[in-house]
Amino acid sequence: MSRAAFPDKLKTQMARTLPMIDSNLRSHANTSRRSLVKASGLDDNQVQAALRLAYESRGGSVPSPVYRSPTAGKMYDSESLLRTLALWCGMWAYVIAD
């Protein structure tokens, strides 16, 4: 895979996580890094790269995890994660459906 195609692959794979993040948001739960890895099919380093690209595209940096769970690992705020990934992936239905 070329360097140019790598961000597109990450966008495609991370778009697969949006329904799971939306479900977590509706149930007022945070989203774990482990569930992002499982839902996207990417490894941990690729998920970190995708989060970095998504947050940097909006002019920020990847936020620190909300907390670290002993069983689930790093936990991220579902609302911020959903909005940022949806904008980055171009999935406007998740951005507009507030």
N, C-alpha and C positions, 0 to 999 in steps of 0.2 A: 504494500500500500504506500502511496506517495505521501509526502508531508502535506500536500495541498488537500488530499482527500481525508486526512485524519480528523480535522474538526467536523467535517460533515458526517463521518461515521459516529463520532461522539454525540452529535445532535440527534441523529436518528435513534441511537441506543438510549439516550437519556429521555427522549420523547416517550419511550415505552414506560417510564417510571411515573409519568404525570397522573394517570388514574389512581395509582397507589398513594401518591402524595396527597391528591385531592380527597381520597377516602380518609386519610389520616387527619387532614384539616377539618373535615366535617365531624369527625369524632373527637376533636380537640386533642389530638395526640401529636407528638413530635415524630420526626422521621429519622430512622437510624441509618448510618452509613452502610451497615450490613444489608439492610433491606434494599438500599439503592443498588448495591452490587448485585444482589440476587435478581431484582426486577430488570435491571438493564442488561445483564449478561456481560458486563465489563469487569475487569479486575479492579482492585482498590486503587491502584495508581492511575488507571484510566478514569475512574470516577473523580478522583481528586483533580485531574487535568481538566475534565469537563466542568467541574464546579468553578475552577479558576477561570476558564474561558468565559463561562456564563456571567460570573460576577464582574470580571474585568470589562466585559462588553457594556456594562452599565456604569462603568466608572468607579467601581469599588474593588474591594478585595474579599476573598472568601471569609465569611464570618467564622469566629471560633464556635465550636459546638456549644449548644445550650448547656449540656452536661454530658457526662460520660457514664453510661450505664454499665454495671458489671457484666450483664448478660448480652446486651445489644451493642455495646461499644459507643461510639460517638453519636450523639443525637442532635439533629438540626431543627430549627424552627420551620414547621411545615408551610406557614403562610409566606414567609420570605423566600423559601426554597421554591415553592410552586410558582410564584409570580416571576421570579428571576429565570427559572428554567423554561417556563411557558413563553416568555418574551424572547429568550435566546433561541428556542426551537421554532418560534413562529406559530405556536398553537394558541391562537387568540381566544378560543372558546374558554380556556382556563383563566385568562386575564380579565375578560369581560364579565364572566359569570360570578359577580360578587353578590 
